[in-house]
Amino acid sequence: MNLIVAVDSNWGIGYKGKLLQSIPEDMKFFKQITTDKVVVMGDITFKSLPKQEPLKDRINIVLSNESSLNNKNKDIIICSSLDQLFDQLKNYDSDDIFIIGGESIYKQFLSYCKVVYITKIKKQYKADKYFPNLDNRFNWELVSISDLKVYKDIQFRFLKYVNINNINK
C-alpha cells in the first residue's frame, strides 16, 4: 500500500476542506502515479473533489458511514468500516493501492504503507489539517528527493519515503 500527499514546511495539508496550494506539476504527478490504480479516501476528501465525482481512470474507494454517497454515484465503492475496507482491498495488488486523504485516513493507514510520495512545498500556510512529520519517525527513510522545482514563487520538491518496517509486507 502507498500514500501520496502534498505538505507545506510544517507538514500542513489543508485548511477548511481545501488543499493549501494547487501546483499544476504536483497535480500532474498525482494523476500520473495514481491512474489505473486504486485510490482510498475519506468522505471529506471525496466531497472536496470537483463536482463530487470519482477520479477518472481509477478505482475510487471511500471510507464513510454516509450511505447517501453510494446512492449519488455508482462509480465509487463505499466502505462503512475499516474491516469492510480491508476486505475490499484484498481484491487488489497492494502496490496498486494509494491512500489519498484526508488527515484521519492518512493517520489510520500510514503504518500499513510501504511507500509515501510527498510533494514538499517550501512555504508555510495557515493549516488546520496535518500529516505526520516522517523525518521524526524512526521507521521512515527518505530514499529519493527531486531537484528543486518552482511554480510562480513557490518552491517544492518530490520526496519518496520507504517504511523500513514494512519492506517485506
C-alpha positions as CSV (number, residue, x, y, z in Angstrom):
1,M,0.0,0.0,0.0
2,N,1.2,3.5,-0.8
3,L,0.3,7.0,0.2
4,I,0.5,10.3,-1.6
5,V,0.2,13.8,-0.1
6,A,1.3,17.4,-0.6
7,V,2.6,19.1,2.6
8,D,3.9,22.6,3.5
9,S,7.0,23.2,5.5
10,N,5.1,22.4,8.7
11,W,3.6,19.3,7.3
12,G,0.2,21.1,6.9
13,I,-2.1,19.5,4.3
14,G,-5.3,21.5,4.3
15,Y,-7.3,24.4,5.5
16,K,-11.1,24.5,5.7
17,G,-11.5,21.5,3.5
18,K,-9.2,22.7,0.7
19,L,-5.7,22.0,-0.4
20,L,-3.2,24.5,0.9
21,Q,-1.8,25.1,-2.6
22,S,-2.6,23.9,-6.1
23,I,0.6,23.3,-8.1
24,P,0.0,22.0,-11.7
25,E,3.1,19.9,-11.7
26,D,2.0,18.3,-8.4
27,M,-1.4,17.6,-9.9
28,K,0.2,16.0,-12.9
29,F,2.4,13.8,-10.7
30,F,-0.6,12.8,-8.7
31,K,-2.5,11.8,-11.8
32,Q,0.4,10.0,-13.3
33,I,1.1,7.9,-10.2
34,T,-2.5,7.0,-9.4
35,T,-4.0,6.5,-12.8
36,D,-5.2,2.9,-13.3
37,K,-4.7,2.3,-9.6
38,V,-7.0,2.1,-6.5
39,V,-7.4,5.3,-4.5
40,V,-8.7,5.3,-1.0
41,M,-10.1,8.4,0.7
42,G,-12.4,9.6,3.4
43,D,-15.8,11.2,2.6
44,I,-14.5,14.7,3.3
45,T,-11.8,14.2,0.6
46,F,-14.4,12.8,-1.8
47,K,-16.7,15.7,-1.2
48,S,-13.8,18.1,-2.0
49,L,-13.3,16.6,-5.5
50,P,-14.7,18.6,-8.4
51,K,-18.4,18.0,-8.7
52,Q,-18.0,15.3,-6.1
53,E,-17.2,12.9,-8.9
54,P,-14.8,10.0,-8.6
55,L,-11.3,10.4,-10.0
56,K,-11.2,9.3,-13.6
57,D,-9.4,6.1,-14.6
58,R,-9.0,4.9,-11.0
59,I,-11.0,2.6,-8.7
60,N,-12.3,5.0,-6.1
61,I,-13.0,3.6,-2.6
62,V,-14.4,5.9,0.1
63,L,-14.4,5.1,3.8
64,S,-17.7,6.6,5.0
65,N,-20.8,6.0,7.1
66,E,-22.8,8.1,4.7
67,S,-24.9,5.6,2.7
68,S,-26.2,8.6,0.6
69,L,-22.8,8.8,-1.1
70,N,-23.4,5.5,-2.8
71,N,-26.9,6.5,-4.0
72,K,-25.5,9.5,-5.7
73,N,-22.6,7.8,-7.5
74,K,-22.4,4.2,-8.6
75,D,-18.8,4.6,-9.7
76,I,-17.4,4.6,-6.1
77,I,-17.1,1.8,-3.6
78,I,-18.3,2.8,-0.2
79,C,-16.9,1.0,2.8
80,S,-18.5,1.8,6.2
81,S,-15.9,0.3,8.4
82,L,-12.2,-0.5,8.4
83,D,-12.9,-4.2,8.4
84,Q,-15.1,-3.8,5.3
85,L,-12.4,-1.6,3.7
86,F,-9.6,-4.1,4.4
87,D,-11.8,-6.9,2.9
88,Q,-12.3,-4.8,-0.2
89,L,-8.6,-4.1,-0.5
90,K,-7.8,-7.8,-0.6
91,N,-9.1,-7.7,-4.2
92,Y,-6.2,-5.6,-5.4
93,D,-2.4,-5.8,-5.5
94,S,-1.2,-3.8,-2.5
95,D,1.3,-2.0,-4.7
96,D,-1.6,-0.6,-6.7
97,I,-3.4,1.0,-3.6
98,F,-2.9,4.7,-2.9
99,I,-4.2,6.4,0.3
100,I,-5.1,10.0,-0.8
101,G,-6.5,11.6,2.3
102,G,-7.6,13.3,4.3
103,E,-5.9,13.7,7.7
104,S,-7.7,11.0,9.6
105,I,-7.4,8.5,6.8
106,Y,-3.7,9.2,6.4
107,K,-3.1,8.6,10.1
108,Q,-5.1,5.4,10.2
109,F,-3.3,3.9,7.2
110,L,0.3,5.3,7.4
111,S,1.6,2.2,9.3
112,Y,0.2,-0.1,6.6
113,C,2.0,1.7,3.8
114,K,5.3,0.7,2.2
115,V,5.9,3.9,0.3
116,V,4.9,7.5,0.8
117,Y,5.2,10.1,-2.0
118,I,5.3,13.6,-0.7
119,T,5.3,16.9,-2.5
120,K,7.1,19.1,0.0
121,I,6.3,22.8,-0.5
122,K,8.9,25.2,0.9
123,K,6.4,27.6,2.3
124,Q,4.2,27.7,5.4
125,Y,0.5,28.2,5.1
126,K,-2.4,28.6,7.5
127,A,-3.5,25.0,8.0
128,D,-6.0,23.1,10.2
129,K,-5.1,19.6,8.9
130,Y,-1.6,18.0,9.2
131,F,0.3,15.0,8.1
132,P,2.8,13.3,10.5
133,N,6.3,14.5,10.1
134,L,8.1,11.5,8.6
135,D,11.5,13.0,9.4
136,N,10.7,12.4,13.1
137,R,9.6,8.8,12.6
138,F,12.4,6.2,13.0
139,N,10.8,3.7,10.7
140,W,10.6,6.0,7.7
141,E,13.6,6.5,5.4
142,L,13.9,9.3,2.8
143,V,15.1,7.4,-0.3
144,S,14.8,10.0,-3.0
145,I,14.4,13.7,-3.4
146,S,13.9,15.6,-6.7
147,D,15.7,18.7,-7.8
148,L,14.1,21.9,-6.5
149,K,11.2,23.0,-8.7
150,V,9.4,26.3,-8.9
151,Y,5.8,27.3,-9.7
152,K,5.3,31.0,-9.7
153,D,7.1,32.0,-6.4
154,I,6.6,28.6,-4.8
155,Q,9.5,26.2,-4.4
156,F,8.8,22.5,-3.9
157,R,10.3,19.0,-4.2
158,F,9.0,15.5,-4.8
159,L,10.2,13.2,-1.9
160,K,9.9,9.4,-1.6
161,Y,9.9,7.7,1.8
162,V,10.0,4.0,2.5
163,N,8.7,2.3,5.6
164,I,11.7,0.2,6.7
165,N,9.4,-1.9,9.0
166,N,7.1,-2.7,6.1
167,I,9.6,-3.7,3.3
168,N,8.5,-7.3,3.1
169,K,4.8,-7.0,3.7
